[in-house]
Amino acid sequence: MASAAALLTMSAPLRAEPLIWGVRVEQLEYRFGDEDDIFAWDFDAIVGTDERQFLWRSEAEFDIDGNAFETLENQARVQTPISDFFDAVIGVRIDTPSGPNRAYGVLGIHGLAPQWFEIDADLFVSDKPFFGLEVEYEALITNRITLIPRLDLDLPFTDDRAIGTGAWGPRLELGARLGYDLLDRRLSPYVGVHYERVFGESADIARNDGEGRDAVFVVTGFRLII
C-alpha cells in the first residue's frame, strides 16, 4: 500500500512553468558622423520559460542622408540552457538591406562570461558563411549612471562582394555609451561614441567602391526594458 506522502505526490497537479516575456531595447539612437548621419536600433523580444525561449532580434542602421538601410537584420531564435550561465541558440536570420537579401541558419551560444561580460557568439550558415561576436559589459559608476562598452565583430569566411565583404576581412564596431537610469532602470537615456572599421579584403573592397575603411560617430539615444 502506498504511503500517504506518495499518494499526495501522485495526486498533486503538475505546475506549469511560468511564462517569461518582455522587450529589451539595447540601442535606439541617432549617430552623428562626419559624412553620414545614421539612425540605428538593436532590440530583442522574448517569450518562453526558463527551459526554452523564443526570441526575435532586430538590428538596423538607416542612412539618413541616403534614405536607405545600410543594414537590416531580423532573427528568429530558440534558446535553451546548457549551463548555469549559457544558452544554446538555433534559428534563422534574414538580412534585407538596400543591397541583395541574405538568409542564414544560426548556431550559437549566449550568456554571461566571468566578470559578467555578456557574450553572443554565433555561426551564420549559408553559401556565404560568417562568424559573429558581440561582447557587452555594464559598469555601474553610481546607482544610476552606467557605462556600457560594447564590441561587435563579423568575420566572413568567403567573398561576398555584393554586400562589400571579403574573405577573412573582419568588420569591427566598438562603442561606449554613458547612460542615466530612470524609472527603476527601465528607461536609460545615454550619450556616447561609436567606431566602425573594416580590415583586409573588406577594406580593399570599400576603397575600390570609393568608401572609407573606418568611421566615427557621436551617438545619443536610450535603452528601454518593457
Stockholm file with secondary structure:
# STOCKHOLM 1.0

chainA/1-226         MASAAALLTMSAPLRAEPLIWGVRVEQLEYRFGDEDDIFAWDFDAIVGTDERQFLWRSEAEFDIDGNAFETLENQARVQTPISDFFDAVIGVRIDTPSGPNRAYGVLGIHGLAPQWFEIDADLFVSDKPFFGLEVEYEALITNRITLIPRLDLDLPFTDDRAIGTGAWGPRLELGARLGYDLLDRRLSPYVGVHYERVFGESADIARNDGEGRDAVFVVTGFRLII
#=GR chainA/1-226 SS CCCHHHHHHHHSCCCCCCCEEEEEEEEEEEEEESSCEEEEEEEEEEEECSSCEEEEEEEEEEETTTTEEEEEEEEEEEEEESSSSEEEEEEEEEECSSSCCEEEEEEEEEEEEGGGEEEEEEEEESSSCEEEEEEECCEESSSSEEEEEEEEEEEESSCBGGGTBCTTCCEEEEEEEEEECBTTTTEEEEEEEEEEEECHHHHHHHHHTTCCSEEEEEEEEEEEEC
#=GC SS_cons         CCCHHHHHHHHSCCCCCCCEEEEEEEEEEEEEESSCEEEEEEEEEEEECSSCEEEEEEEEEEETTTTEEEEEEEEEEEEEESSSSEEEEEEEEEECSSSCCEEEEEEEEEEEEGGGEEEEEEEEESSSCEEEEEEECCEESSSSEEEEEEEEEEEESSCBGGGTBCTTCCEEEEEEEEEECBTTTTEEEEEEEEEEEECHHHHHHHHHTTCCSEEEEEEEEEEEEC
//
